[in-house]
Amino acid sequence: MSRVRAFTQVELLVVIGIITLLIAILLPAMRRAKEQANRIACGSNLRQLGVAFIAYSQEHRGRFMGPAFFGADFKDNWIAYPPKGKIQESQIIAYFGKPFNTNVLKCPSDDTTHGPTAWTGPYPYSYAVSLWLYSYGVVGMQQIRYPAKVVMLIDESVQTVDDGAFCGCRIRLGQNHLSVRHDKLTDYTRNPNDGRGNVLYADGHVEFVERMLFSAANFVKNLAPR
C-alpha cells in the first residue's frame, strides 16, 4: 500500500515564500492597471459633461452654464449643492437620462469622504469648471478663438475641491487644483507641479496633462481666450 508523501515544513515555507514573492511582483502591476482603467472612466465622465456644456451653450446663444460656488444663484449653475441648492436643481441634469446618476460627477478613484469642509462637510463630487473663462469676460463658446487650448473642466484635487469651480489663486499657496490621483495615487503631494491629471478642453477633448501646465506662469496662456 503506497503512502501519500506530505510536504515537509521547509517545502511549505518555500512554497509560501514563492507565493508571497509573486504577489509582491503582481500587485503593483494590478494596481496600475486598475488606476489606468479608472483614469479612462474619469476621462469618459469629463467628456460626457463636456457634451452637456456644449449642448447647453448651443441652446443658450453660446452662453455657458454658470460656475458653481457658495452664494451664487443656483438656477443658472451647472451643479448645485447644499446648503443653498440640491443636485436636482443643477442645469447639467437636463442633458442626462432620468433618474440622474451622480456617478458621472465623481472620479472612480476619488474618495469623496475626504477633502475641504468649506460649507457642510466634504465636497461630494470631483469635477470643477474654470472660473478663468468668466474672469476674462468669456460668457460663451463664440468668444473662444481656440477651444482646443482653453480648459473647461478638470478633475480637481481633494486639497482644493469644494464648490464645482476652480481658479489659479491657490497656486500661490503651494497648491494645485489638478488632481494627480491617477498618476501618484494620492493628491497630497508637496510639489504643486508634480504629476498629471485629467483635463477637458472647450472643444470636448480630454487630455492627461502635466500639472506644471497649471503653474502660475502658464495660467493665462493656457486658460485665457486668445
Number of C-alpha atoms within 10 A of each C-alpha: 3 4 5 6 6 8 10 9 9 9 11 12 12 12 13 12 12 12 12 12 11 11 13 11 11 11 11 11 12 12 12 14 12 14 19 14 15 18 21 18 17 26 23 17 21 29 21 15 24 21 16 21 24 20 15 20 18 15 10 12 12 16 18 23 23 20 23 25 18 17 9 14 14 21 14 17 20 25 29 26 23 13 10 11 18 12 15 14 17 19 20 21 19 13 15 13 8 8 8 14 10 11 12 20 20 19 26 19 18 24 14 17 12 14 19 17 12 13 13 11 13 17 22 20 25 26 30 28 25 21 22 21 23 14 11 12 11 17 18 18 20 13 15 18 12 14 19 15 18 23 24 25 26 26 28 29 24 26 17 21 27 28 24 27 24 24 18 20 12 14 16 11 9 12 20 29 27 31 29 28 24 26 19 15 14 14 24 15 14 10 12 22 19 15 20 20 23 27 27 27 21 22 19 21 17 23 13 17 15 18 20 18 16 22 20 15 10 13 16 16 14 15 24 22 19 13
